[in-house]
Each structure stands twice: as structure tokens, then as C-alpha cells.
Amino acid sequence: MVERPADGQPGGKPLSLWVATAGATAYASLDADIDVDVAVIGGGIAGLTAALALKRAGQTVAVVEAARVGTGVTGHTTGKVTSLHRLAYTELAGSHGEAAARTYGEANQAAIEHIARTVAGEGIDCGFRRVDNYTYAETDDALARVRDEASLAARLGLPSAYTSDVPLPFSVKGGVRFDGQAQLHSVKYLQGLAGAVHGDGSFVFEESPAVSLQDGSPAVVSTERGSVRARDVIVATNVPFADRGAFDARCYAHRSYLTASLATGPVDDAFRSSSFISVDEPMRSILTVDVDGTGYMLTGGEGHRASDIGDAAERYGRLAAFARDRLGAGETAFRWSTQDAMPVDGLPYVGLMRPDARHVHVITGLRKWGLTNGTAAAIILTDALLSLIHI
């Protein structure tokens, strides 16, 4: 297995495939006091998407990132860009009604197209490609649930169909397929966003952890060596920085794991042009990628509440065995884990940090589908902020 310690330091945390193959950014740290229209805390998918949308609308923006762009949660995703989130529509319709489930689906579909337009418009070289996405079933009980999800999602206007033809290299009973989905190299995409944000009066600052946040006119984000004064602040740090909105009660931390194993030979075109997630437990997420001329099979799963005790090595071992035994993959080249804020009620949160907040906004609880939910939340929030500016 190829384990590349973070920042090249012996004993550091192994990097994800995305972080290890993206190259490093080198934006300066914040070392002065500056004024912009909007400050963004967090250089992940939600923060950078919001920052670029605001800049394109004529606002000046400063993104304050604690480490390097893409090295946080977004850099440890699967790379799936999809609105099919296992059985999300059945779950959301059951707990919040079909209208809420439809809104969730429409927002995620809009996010896919926003990412596609951004990749094309900014010329971002991130391996973006269209794929079909499947939630598949191996048991009769799971198959019934898949049929229900396919029917519900189609009724909600999503690109959903039930199929018994799931292009996996092992037999399954059937699945729900969403057409026109995508996948990408998540860190290269973020680096492209950052490059488009930085300049012309807007900034990306790295290795600049925020130490305090003050609401007001102006709102102020402070780091150890400088501060950003702004009309509005967006907190996009997975678990909200300076949480005054009791999000520790609204969300819980969930950890999951991924392995990237070497492809050992030619990959069937239909399999390569698709991504997958299982209904049956243990949950398995599957996709194939080509990075710098090397083919990988990514297998994810083994998730648990972060508070639960478990052996990470055993979890990686089970994922590697699945890739080897069921997908025909070879040696594990990379392995990594990530920790997400999961909303207790199942819906991502975007809006004011708390009811009495004036200029501090937050994005969190992205349900482990941050590439689309984070993009959707950023679009919703920036549209709201821009509408207030123009009232």
C-alpha cells in the first residue's frame, strides 16, 4: 500500500488519493487587517462555491482556510457528484413529506449542473465526467425498498428508473438508476475554484485558522496575525466554527472509510461509466477512476458514529477484501477516512447561525454528500445574500 504522510512528514496522517495527486497550493497566510464584502471561513466545497458565486456577482470575498485548500473533508470524499443518496427520498418523504424530498432532489440536481457549468466556464481540469449512479440491492427486502425509492424519485421529477441490469462485476437483484450524474477529482476541482476566487480584490488565505468571530456591522473574523472585516460572514467548516447555534445538538459526527485499490486489467465500459452504493449492510460505495494514467477502484463504507470505538485497520481490511474478492481489484494504493456532520433530522442546514444572528451564516449537516449538498447550500445562501443586497 502506498501511504504518503500529510505534508511529507513521517508519521503524518496518510493522504487521500485526491490530496496525494493534486499538487500543493501556496496561498499566503493572513497577516494584516483587510476589508471585504463577505468573509468565508473554510476552503472546502461549500465555502469556495459560495465565494466564487459572490465574486462573480460583483462582491469582494476573503476565504480563510485553516490548512490548505482541499485537505479537509472535501478532499476525503468519494468524488461522486450525484443526487441519488442511497434511499434518501424515502427517508425524507417519510419524515418531512414529499415536498421537502422534492426540494432536496431539485437542489442536488441543480448542484450537479452548477458544477458542470463551473468546470466548463473556469476551465478546471478535474477529470469531470458524466456517469450513471445506482443504489443496488442484493436481497429481496432491499429490492423492495429500491423499487419504492425508484418510483418515489421518479414521481418527484428526478432522473430515476428501476432496473434489473446493474453493471457490477457480481450478481445483484436490481437497483434504482439516476442518469446524467457525474464524478470528479475533488481536490483539483477545489483548487480550480480557489484560483478563480483569488485576485481582483478577493483573496484566499491558507494556514490561517480563525480564532474568533464577532457578529455586527462590520462582522469580524480574526486569526492570530490579522482580521477580516465584512458585511457578512459564511461559516463553512463542516462542524461550525464558533458554534452559537447549538449545532452540537442538531448534528452528530459520523466517520467513514475509503480504499483506492489498483485496477488489475481492462475495466468493463458500463462498470467504468457508473458509480454504485448498496442498500444491504454492510454498506458499500463503489466507483472507478483514472488519475495520472493509473486506474483505481474506490470502495467506501464501514461507517460509524465517531464516538463508537473500533479498529480502523480492520475496517480498511474489510474494504480491501471486498475490492479484491468482488471487484477483482489489486493492491490497496491509498486508504483514508473522513468525519462528517450528520443532521439529526436528515436535512442539511443553511441560514443564519442562530435566530438572533445578524450577519453570520452557516452551512453544515451535509449528510455525507457534500459535493452536491455543499454546492446546493452555497447556491441557496449566496442567492439569499445577493437578494438582500439588491433590496
C-alpha positions in Angstrom: 0.0 0.0 0.0 1.2 3.5 -0.8 0.8 5.7 2.3 2.0 9.2 1.8 2.1 11.1 5.1 0.5 14.5 5.2 2.9 17.3 4.2 5.6 14.7 3.7 6.1 14.4 7.5 7.0 10.9 8.8 4.2 9.6 11.0 1.6 12.0 9.5 -1.9 11.0 8.5 -2.0 9.2 5.2 -3.4 11.3 2.4 -6.4 10.5 0.3 -6.0 9.7 -3.4 -7.3 13.1 -4.2 -5.0 15.1 -1.9 -1.9 13.0 -2.9 -2.4 13.5 -6.6 -3.5 17.2 -6.8 -0.3 19.0 -6.1 0.0 21.6 -3.4 -1.4 25.2 -3.3 0.6 28.0 -1.8 -1.7 30.9 -0.9 -0.3 33.3 1.7 -1.4 33.4 5.3 -3.5 36.4 6.5 -1.1 38.8 8.2 -2.9 42.1 8.1 -6.4 43.6 8.7 -8.5 43.8 5.5 -12.0 44.8 4.5 -14.2 42.9 2.0 -17.9 42.4 1.4 -18.1 38.8 2.6 -15.7 36.7 4.7 -15.8 32.9 4.3 -14.4 30.6 7.0 -13.5 27.3 5.3 -11.9 26.4 2.0 -14.0 23.3 1.2 -16.8 22.8 -1.3 -19.4 25.0 0.4 -17.1 27.9 1.2 -15.3 28.1 -2.2 -18.5 27.6 -4.1 -20.2 30.5 -2.2 -17.1 32.7 -2.5 -16.9 32.3 -6.3 -20.6 32.9 -6.8 -20.3 36.1 -4.7 -17.3 37.3 -6.6 -18.9 36.7 -9.9 -21.9 38.8 -8.7 -19.5 41.7 -8.0 -18.7 41.2 -4.3 -15.3 41.1 -2.8 -14.6 38.0 -0.8 -11.9 36.7 1.6 -11.7 32.9 2.2 -9.9 32.0 5.4 -8.7 28.4 5.4 -7.1 26.8 8.5 -4.8 24.4 6.4 -4.5 24.1 2.6 -7.3 24.2 0.1 -8.9 20.7 -0.3 -7.2 19.0 2.6 -10.3 18.9 4.8 -13.5 16.9 4.4 -14.0 17.7 0.7 -10.6 16.2 -0.1 -11.6 13.0 1.5 -14.8 12.3 -0.3 -15.6 9.6 -2.9 -15.7 12.1 -5.7 -19.3 11.3 -6.5 -21.4 14.2 -7.8 -25.0 12.8 -7.6 -28.5 13.5 -6.3 -29.0 9.7 -5.6 -28.1 9.4 -2.0 -28.9 5.7 -1.2 -32.6 5.8 -0.1 -32.7 9.5 0.8 -36.0 10.3 -0.8 -37.9 7.5 1.0 -36.3 8.7 4.3 -37.0 12.4 3.7 -40.6 11.9 2.4 -41.3 9.8 5.5 -40.0 12.3 8.0 -40.7 15.6 6.2 -43.1 15.0 3.4 -42.8 14.7 -0.3 -42.5 18.4 -0.9 -39.3 18.5 1.2 -37.9 15.5 -0.5 -38.6 17.1 -3.9 -36.8 20.3 -2.9 -33.8 18.3 -1.7 -33.7 16.5 -5.0 -34.1 19.6 -7.1 -31.4 21.4 -5.2 -29.0 18.5 -5.7 -29.8 18.2 -9.4 -29.1 22.0 -9.7 -25.8 21.5 -7.9 -24.7 18.9 -10.5 -25.4 21.3 -13.3 -23.8 24.2 -11.4 -20.6 22.1 -11.0 -20.7 21.1 -14.7 -21.0 24.8 -15.8 -18.3 25.9 -13.4 -15.8 23.2 -14.7 -16.5 24.3 -18.3 -16.6 28.1 -17.6 -13.5 28.2 -15.5 -11.6 25.6 -17.5 -11.0 23.4 -14.4 -9.0 20.2 -15.2 -10.5 17.9 -12.6 -11.5 14.8 -14.5 -15.2 15.7 -14.5 -17.2 13.1 -16.4 -20.8 12.1 -16.6 -21.8 8.7 -15.2 -25.0 6.9 -14.1 -25.4 6.3 -10.4 -27.0 3.2 -8.9 -28.4 2.2 -5.5 -28.4 -1.6 -5.7 -30.0 -4.5 -3.8 -28.7 -8.0 -3.2 -31.6 -9.3 -1.1 -35.4 -9.4 -1.6 -36.0 -7.0 1.3 -33.6 -4.5 -0.2 -35.0 -4.9 -3.6 -38.5 -3.9 -2.4 -37.0 -0.8 -0.9 -35.1 0.0 -4.1 -38.3 -0.3 -6.2 -40.1 2.1 -3.8 -37.2 4.6 -4.0 -37.1 4.5 -7.8 -40.9 5.1 -8.0 -40.9 7.9 -5.5 -37.9 9.6 -7.0 -39.5 9.5 -10.5 -42.7 10.9 -9.1 -40.7 13.8 -7.6 -39.3 14.6 -11.1 -35.8 13.2 -10.7 -34.0 11.2 -13.4 -34.9 7.9 -11.8 -35.6 4.4 -13.1 -35.8 1.0 -11.7 -33.6 -1.6 -13.5 -32.6 -5.2 -13.1 -29.5 -4.5 -15.2 -26.9 -3.1 -12.8 -23.4 -3.2 -14.4 -21.5 -4.6 -11.5 -19.0 -7.5 -11.8 -21.1 -9.6 -9.4 -24.8 -10.5 -9.4 -27.4 -8.3 -7.8 -31.2 -8.3 -7.8 -31.7 -4.8 -9.2 -31.3 -1.1 -8.5 -32.5 2.4 -8.9 -30.6 4.3 -11.6 -30.2 8.1 -11.9 -29.0 9.2 -15.3 -26.7 12.1 -16.0 -24.8 12.2 -12.7 -21.0 12.8 -12.5 -17.8 12.3 -10.7 -14.6 14.4 -10.4 -11.2 14.8 -8.7 -12.5 16.7 -5.7 -9.2 18.5 -4.7 -8.4 19.6 -8.3 -11.9 21.0 -8.5 -11.5 22.9 -5.3 -8.1 24.2 -6.4 -9.8 25.5 -9.6 -12.4 27.3 -7.5 -9.7 28.8 -5.3 -7.8 30.0 -8.3 -10.9 31.7 -9.7 -11.7 33.4 -6.4 -8.2 34.8 -5.7 -7.5 38.1 -7.3 -9.2 41.4 -8.3 -9.8 42.4 -4.7 -10.8 38.9 -3.4 -8.5 36.6 -1.5 -7.8 33.0 -0.5 -5.7 32.8 2.7 -4.3 29.4 3.7 -2.8 28.2 7.0 -4.9 31.0 8.7 -7.1 29.3 11.3 -9.8 31.6 12.6 -9.6 32.2 16.4 -12.7 34.4 16.9 -15.8 35.6 15.2 -17.8 38.7 16.0 -21.2 39.4 14.6 -22.0 43.1 13.9 -21.6 45.9 11.4 -19.0 45.1 10.4 -18.7 41.4 11.3 -15.1 40.5 12.1 -13.2 37.2 11.6 -9.9 37.2 13.5 -6.8 35.0 13.0 -3.6 35.1 15.0 -2.0 37.6 12.7 -4.8 39.5 11.1 -8.5 40.0 10.7 -11.2 40.3 8.0 -13.9 42.9 8.4 -17.0 42.2 6.3 -20.7 42.9 5.9 -21.4 39.2 6.2 -19.6 36.0 7.2 -20.2 32.5 6.0 -19.1 29.7 8.3 -18.5 26.6 6.1 -16.3 24.4 8.3 -18.2 21.1 8.5 -18.7 21.4 12.2 -19.5 25.1 12.6 -16.7 27.3 13.9 -17.7 29.4 16.9 -20.9 27.4 17.2 -23.5 29.6 18.9 -26.4 27.8 17.2 -26.3 24.6 19.3 -25.3 22.5 16.3 -23.6 20.0 18.6 -27.2 19.0 19.4 -28.5 19.3 15.8 -25.8 17.2 14.3 -23.6 14.2 15.2 -20.2 13.3 14.0 -20.0 10.3 11.7 -16.8 8.6 10.4 -16.4 6.6 7.2 -13.6 4.9 5.3 -12.3 4.6 1.8 -9.7 2.5 0.0 -8.4 3.0 -3.5 -7.2 -0.3 -5.0 -5.3 -0.7 -8.2 -7.3 -1.9 -11.2 -5.6 -5.1 -12.4 -6.8 -5.0 -16.0 -9.3 -3.6 -18.5 -12.5 -2.4 -16.8 -15.8 -3.0 -18.5 -17.1 0.2 -20.1 -20.5 0.0 -18.4 -18.9 -0.5 -15.0 -16.5 2.3 -15.6 -19.3 4.6 -16.6 -21.2 4.1 -13.4 -21.0 4.5 -9.6 -22.8 2.5 -7.0 -23.9 2.3 -3.4 -25.6 -0.7 -1.7 -28.8 -0.8 0.3 -27.8 -4.0 2.1 -25.5 -3.9 5.0 -22.6 -3.6 5.3 -23.0 -0.6 3.0 -20.5 -0.4 0.2 -19.9 2.6 -2.1 -18.1 1.8 -5.4 -16.6 3.8 -8.3 -13.7 3.6 -10.7 -11.3 6.5 -11.6 -8.3 7.1 -13.7 -5.8 9.5 -12.2 -2.5 10.3 -14.0 -2.8 7.3 -16.1 -3.5 4.8 -13.3 -6.8 3.1 -12.8 -8.3 2.7 -9.3 -11.3 1.1 -7.8 -12.7 3.0 -4.8 -14.6 1.2 -2.1 -16.2 3.0 0.8 -18.2 2.1 3.8 -17.6 0.8 7.4 -19.2 4.0 8.7 -20.0 4.6 12.4 -20.7 7.3 14.9 -17.4 8.9 15.7 -18.0 8.2 19.4 -18.0 4.4 18.7 -14.8 2.5 19.4 -13.5 0.3 16.6 -10.3 -0.9 14.8 -9.7 1.2 11.8 -7.2 -1.3 10.4 -9.9 -4.0 10.4 -12.3 -1.7 8.6 -9.8 -0.9 5.9 -9.1 -4.6 5.6 -12.7 -5.4 5.0 -13.0 -2.8 2.3 -9.8 -4.0 0.6 -11.1 -7.6 0.7 -14.4 -6.5 -0.9 -12.5 -4.7 -3.7 -10.3 -7.8 -4.2 -12.9 -10.5 -3.9 -15.9 -8.9 -5.6 -14.4 -6.3 -7.9 -11.2 -8.1 -9.0 -9.0 -5.2 -7.7 -5.4 -5.5 -6.8 -3.2 -3.9 -4.2 -4.6 -1.1 -2.0 -2.8 2.0 -3.1 -4.4 4.6 -0.8 -6.7 4.5 2.2 -8.3 7.3 4.2 -11.2 8.2 6.4 -13.3 11.3 6.9 -15.7 12.7 9.5 -18.9 14.4 8.6 -21.6 16.4 10.5 -24.8 14.4 10.1 -28.1 16.3 10.7 -30.3 14.7 13.3 -33.4 15.5 11.3 -31.9 14.4 8.0 -31.9 17.9 6.3 -28.8 20.0 5.7 -28.7 23.3 7.4 -28.1 26.6 5.6 -29.0 30.0 7.0 -28.3 32.3 10.0 -26.0 30.9 12.6 -28.9 31.3 15.2 -32.2 33.1 15.3 -30.8 36.4 16.6 -27.7 36.4 14.3 -27.5 39.4 12.0 -24.6 38.8 9.7 -23.2 35.4 10.4 -24.5 32.5 8.3 -23.7 28.8 8.4 -23.7 25.7 6.2 -23.5 22.3 7.9 -25.0 18.9 8.2 -24.4 17.8 4.6 -25.4 14.1 5.1 -22.0 12.8 3.8 -22.9 14.0 0.3 -21.0 17.3 0.5 -20.1 17.7 -3.2 -23.7 18.2 -4.1 -25.3 19.2 -0.8 -22.5 21.7 -0.1 -22.8 23.2 -3.6 -26.6 23.4 -3.3 -26.4 25.0 0.1 -23.8 27.6 -1.2 -26.1 28.5 -4.1 -29.1 28.9 -1.8 -27.2 31.1 0.7 -25.5 33.3 -1.9 -28.8 33.9 -3.8 -30.3 35.0 -0.4 -27.4 37.3 0.4 -27.4 38.9 -3.0 -31.2 39.4 -2.9 -30.8 41.3 0.4 -28.1 43.5 -1.1 -30.3 44.5 -4.0 -33.5 45.2 -2.0 
